[in-house]
Amino acid sequence: MADDLTPDSDSTGQSRRLPAGRKAELAAYVAEVGQVTVAKLAERFAVSADTIRRDLDQLDADGLLIRTHGGAVSLSAVPRPDTGLDVRMRLQTTAKEKIGALTASLVQDGTAVVINAGTTTLAVVRQLREQRELTIATNSLRIPAEISPEVYRDLYVFGGQVRLSAQATVGPVSFKTASAGGDVEVRFDLAIIAVGAIDAEGGFSTSNLGEAAMMAEMMDHATTVAVLADHSKFGRRLFAQIADLGRADYLLTDSEPPPEVADALDEAGVKVLVASTEDS
């Protein structure tokens, strides 16, 4: 009796996806759900976890998704609060670079600047090329390796608990010295604060309570506050509020805020600066 199985079916007669077709469906599925694990994909597509890992590696290399430890995220996904820094650095990259260039233009020579940890603020420090004699304080463990040593006179990293996923410290905005016998009061000309969400009623917020408290304290220690957020942050509220909208002097972003948020910012006296394509 002739075998009636087609090239696209297995010994049970069930349809078997060809690799190219599976990869296309896999990429479309990740784009739809935003974030997914290898185990879930293996179950959905009825192939081994090793096969899924190879497919994800190839799709990442092709620029169709972002490979993560244990799974993948779509290029357009808003990252979960626990998404690692290295993954978040690959989301909204163009927007962050545009915002970084615009923010760097606010930094004047010889000033004291406090910068919180985040992927958008990393884009800022990469744009600090012409400035000189800056005093910079941060809770980012990545900024010291990213910033040019020609830019700063002094660079300080705040102590505290280390959050490995954010590659940052969480603690008080202060420094202890033996000679002073306690905390030394610090003041900054400019605070550069990247936030996780902006809402007309809820103000600025983020996902971690300790980080929210530290970001609020950074604002309190600065004469001028510049808040950074790309368009994906508008109209969202996260777990921990950082501050009301009126606490910022500037909002730097890559596109005009939606009407409700724009009206609230205007009422709060916040100047919105939108990065143009020429700033990227």
C-alpha positions as CSV (number, residue, x, y, z in Angstrom):
1,M,0.0,0.0,0.0
2,A,1.4,3.4,-0.9
3,D,2.4,5.8,1.8
4,D,-0.1,8.6,1.8
5,L,1.8,10.9,4.1
6,T,2.7,14.3,2.6
7,P,6.1,15.9,3.1
8,D,4.4,18.3,5.6
9,S,3.0,15.5,7.8
10,D,4.5,13.1,10.3
11,S,3.9,9.4,11.0
12,T,0.7,10.2,12.8
13,G,-0.7,12.1,9.9
14,Q,-0.5,15.4,11.7
15,S,0.7,18.5,10.0
16,R,4.4,19.3,10.5
17,R,5.6,22.9,10.0
18,L,8.6,23.5,7.8
19,P,11.3,25.5,9.6
20,A,10.8,28.7,7.6
21,G,7.1,28.6,8.2
22,R,7.5,27.9,11.9
23,K,10.0,30.7,12.3
24,A,7.6,33.2,10.6
25,E,4.7,32.0,12.9
26,L,7.0,32.1,15.9
27,A,8.0,35.7,15.2
28,A,4.4,36.7,14.6
29,Y,3.4,35.1,17.9
30,V,6.1,36.8,19.9
31,A,5.1,40.2,18.3
32,E,1.5,39.5,19.4
33,V,2.0,38.5,23.0
34,G,5.0,40.7,23.7
35,Q,7.0,38.4,25.9
36,V,7.1,34.6,26.1
37,T,9.2,31.7,27.4
38,V,11.0,28.9,25.5
39,A,8.8,26.3,27.3
40,K,5.6,28.0,26.2
41,L,6.8,28.3,22.6
42,A,7.9,24.6,22.6
43,E,4.5,23.5,23.8
44,R,2.7,25.8,21.3
45,F,4.7,24.7,18.2
46,A,5.1,21.1,19.3
47,V,8.9,21.1,18.9
48,S,11.8,20.7,21.4
49,A,13.1,23.5,23.5
50,D,16.5,23.2,21.8
51,T,14.7,23.8,18.4
52,I,13.0,26.9,19.8
53,R,16.2,28.2,21.2
54,R,17.9,27.9,17.8
55,D,14.9,29.6,16.1
56,L,15.0,32.4,18.6
57,D,18.7,32.9,18.2
58,Q,18.2,33.2,14.4
59,L,15.2,35.6,14.7
60,D,17.2,37.7,17.1
61,A,20.1,37.8,14.6
62,D,17.7,38.8,11.9
63,G,16.4,41.7,14.1
64,L,12.8,40.3,14.4
65,L,12.7,40.0,18.2
66,I,14.9,40.2,21.3
67,R,16.3,37.0,22.7
68,T,16.2,36.9,26.5
69,H,17.3,34.4,29.1
70,G,14.7,31.7,28.9
71,G,12.6,33.3,26.1
72,A,12.1,36.3,23.9
73,V,10.4,39.7,23.8
74,S,9.0,41.6,20.9
75,L,10.7,44.7,19.6
76,S,7.7,46.8,20.4
77,A,7.0,45.4,23.9
78,V,6.8,47.5,27.0
79,P,9.2,45.7,29.3
80,R,8.0,44.1,32.5
81,P,9.3,45.7,35.7
82,D,11.7,42.8,36.2
83,T,13.1,42.9,32.6
84,G,16.9,43.1,32.8
85,L,18.8,46.2,31.8
86,D,20.5,44.6,28.8
87,V,17.1,43.7,27.3
88,R,15.6,47.1,28.0
89,M,18.6,48.8,26.3
90,R,17.4,47.2,23.1
91,L,13.9,48.5,23.3
92,Q,12.9,52.0,21.9
93,T,16.6,52.5,21.1
94,T,16.0,55.3,18.5
95,A,13.8,57.2,20.8
96,K,16.3,56.9,23.7
97,E,19.2,58.2,21.6
98,K,17.1,61.2,20.4
99,I,16.1,62.0,24.0
100,G,19.7,61.5,25.1
101,A,21.1,64.0,22.6
102,L,18.5,66.6,23.5
103,T,19.1,66.2,27.3
104,A,22.8,66.5,26.9
105,S,22.3,70.0,25.5
106,L,20.9,71.1,28.9
107,V,24.1,70.1,30.7
108,Q,26.5,73.1,31.2
109,D,30.2,73.0,31.9
110,G,31.2,73.1,35.6
111,T,27.8,72.0,36.9
112,A,26.9,69.3,39.4
113,V,24.5,66.8,37.9
114,V,22.7,63.8,39.5
115,I,21.6,61.0,37.2
116,N,19.5,58.0,38.0
117,A,20.0,54.5,36.7
118,G,18.2,53.6,33.5
119,T,18.6,52.9,29.8
120,T,17.5,56.4,28.7
121,T,20.0,58.0,31.1
122,L,22.8,55.8,29.7
123,A,21.9,57.3,26.3
124,V,22.4,60.7,27.9
125,V,25.9,60.1,29.2
126,R,27.0,58.7,25.9
127,Q,26.1,62.1,24.4
128,L,28.1,64.1,27.0
129,R,31.2,64.6,24.8
130,E,31.9,68.4,24.8
131,Q,31.1,69.2,28.4
132,R,33.9,69.6,30.9
133,E,34.5,69.8,34.6
134,L,31.2,68.2,35.6
135,T,30.5,66.8,39.0
136,I,28.3,63.7,38.5
137,A,26.6,61.6,41.1
138,T,24.6,58.5,40.2
139,N,23.1,55.2,41.4
140,S,24.0,53.5,38.1
141,L,26.7,50.9,38.1
142,R,26.9,51.2,34.3
143,I,27.5,55.0,33.9
144,P,31.1,55.0,35.2
145,A,32.0,52.6,32.3
146,E,30.0,54.5,29.7
147,I,30.9,58.1,30.3
148,S,34.0,59.7,28.9
149,P,36.6,60.6,31.7
150,E,37.3,63.9,29.9
151,V,33.8,65.1,30.8
152,Y,33.9,65.0,34.5
153,R,36.0,66.3,37.3
154,D,34.5,64.1,40.0
155,L,32.3,61.0,39.6
156,Y,30.4,59.5,42.6
157,V,28.2,56.4,42.9
158,F,25.7,56.3,45.7
159,G,25.9,53.3,48.0
160,G,23.1,51.0,49.1
161,Q,21.4,47.8,48.1
162,V,22.5,46.5,44.6
163,R,19.7,45.6,42.2
164,L,21.4,43.3,39.7
165,S,18.5,43.4,37.2
166,A,18.7,47.2,37.0
167,Q,22.5,47.3,37.6
168,A,21.9,50.0,40.1
169,T,22.1,50.8,43.8
170,V,19.1,51.8,45.9
171,G,19.7,53.9,49.0
172,P,20.0,57.4,50.4
173,V,21.1,60.3,48.2
174,S,24.0,61.2,50.5
175,F,27.6,60.3,51.2
176,K,29.4,59.5,54.5
177,T,32.9,60.8,55.2
178,A,35.0,60.0,58.2
179,S,36.2,63.6,58.5
180,A,32.6,65.0,58.6
181,G,31.5,62.4,61.1
182,G,28.3,61.6,59.2
183,D,26.3,62.4,56.1
184,V,27.4,65.2,53.8
185,E,24.7,67.3,52.3
186,V,24.8,67.3,48.5
187,R,23.2,69.8,46.1
188,F,22.9,69.6,42.3
189,D,22.3,72.1,39.6
190,L,20.5,69.6,37.5
191,A,18.7,66.2,38.1
192,I,18.3,64.0,35.1
193,I,15.6,61.4,36.0
194,A,14.3,58.7,33.6
195,V,10.9,57.4,34.7
196,G,8.9,54.3,34.0
197,A,5.5,55.9,33.5
198,I,3.7,59.3,33.2
199,D,0.0,59.8,34.0
200,A,-2.1,62.9,34.1
201,E,-3.4,62.2,37.6
202,G,-0.7,59.8,39.0
203,G,2.3,61.9,37.9
204,F,5.6,60.1,37.5
205,S,6.0,56.5,38.7
206,T,8.2,53.5,38.5
207,S,7.9,49.8,39.5
208,N,10.3,49.6,42.5
209,L,9.5,51.4,45.8
210,G,13.1,51.9,46.8
211,E,14.0,53.4,43.4
212,A,10.9,55.7,43.5
213,A,12.0,57.1,46.9
214,M,15.6,57.6,45.7
215,M,14.5,59.3,42.5
216,A,12.2,61.7,44.5
217,E,15.2,62.5,46.8
218,M,17.4,63.2,43.8
219,M,14.7,65.7,42.6
220,D,14.6,67.3,46.1
221,H,18.4,67.9,46.0
222,A,18.4,69.6,42.6
223,T,17.7,73.2,41.5
224,T,16.4,72.1,38.1
225,V,14.7,68.7,37.3
226,A,14.6,67.2,33.9
227,V,12.4,64.1,33.5
228,L,13.0,61.7,30.6
229,A,10.4,59.4,29.0
230,D,9.8,58.0,25.6
231,H,6.3,57.8,24.1
232,S,5.7,54.3,25.4
233,K,5.6,55.7,29.0
234,F,2.6,58.0,28.5
235,G,-0.8,57.3,30.0
236,R,0.6,54.6,32.3
237,R,0.8,54.2,36.1
238,L,3.3,51.9,37.8
239,F,3.4,50.6,41.4
240,A,5.3,53.4,43.1
241,Q,4.8,57.1,42.6
242,I,7.9,59.2,42.3
243,A,6.4,62.7,42.3
244,D,3.6,64.9,41.0
245,L,4.0,66.3,37.5
246,G,4.8,69.8,38.9
247,R,8.0,68.5,40.5
248,A,9.7,68.6,37.0
249,D,10.9,71.7,35.2
250,Y,11.3,69.9,31.9
251,L,10.0,66.7,30.3
252,L,12.2,65.5,27.5
253,T,10.6,63.0,25.1
254,D,10.5,61.8,21.5
255,S,7.0,62.7,20.6
256,E,4.2,65.0,21.7
257,P,2.3,63.6,24.8
258,P,-1.4,62.6,24.3
259,P,-3.8,65.5,25.0
260,E,-4.7,64.5,28.5
261,V,-1.1,64.3,29.6
262,A,-0.1,67.4,27.7
263,D,-2.8,69.4,29.3
264,A,-1.8,68.2,32.8
265,L,1.9,69.0,32.1
266,D,1.0,72.5,30.9
267,E,-1.2,73.1,34.0
268,A,1.7,72.0,36.2
269,G,4.1,74.4,34.5
270,V,6.3,71.7,33.0
271,K,8.1,72.6,29.7
272,V,7.9,69.8,27.2
273,L,10.9,69.4,24.9
274,V,10.4,67.0,22.0
275,A,13.5,65.6,20.3
276,S,13.4,66.1,16.5
277,T,14.8,63.7,13.9
278,E,17.8,66.0,13.6
279,D,18.7,65.2,17.3
280,S,19.2,61.5,16.7
